[in-house]
Amino acid sequence: MAKLITTDEECAAAISRIDEIWDTAVGSPEELEFLDLAAAIEAYENLRWPIGEPTPTEAAEFRAEQEAPAVAEAETGAVDG
């Protein structure tokens, strides 16, 4: 099991290690290390930079941003892609 990450420096080192073992073989010891590091990084980032629930205004703005491309496509008949 991976060590608990408690500093930004430890997190950076863990991310560097993930980069080194990114294409590891399934079932290898490196795969387990990868999974442990990924879980430790996720836990640290959730504590360090929590993402709370959006305010009603933020939620409405996000929805409007998501709908804007669809409205533009409907109005112009253009489809990206």
Beta strands, then each sheet from edge to edge (+ up, - down):
end
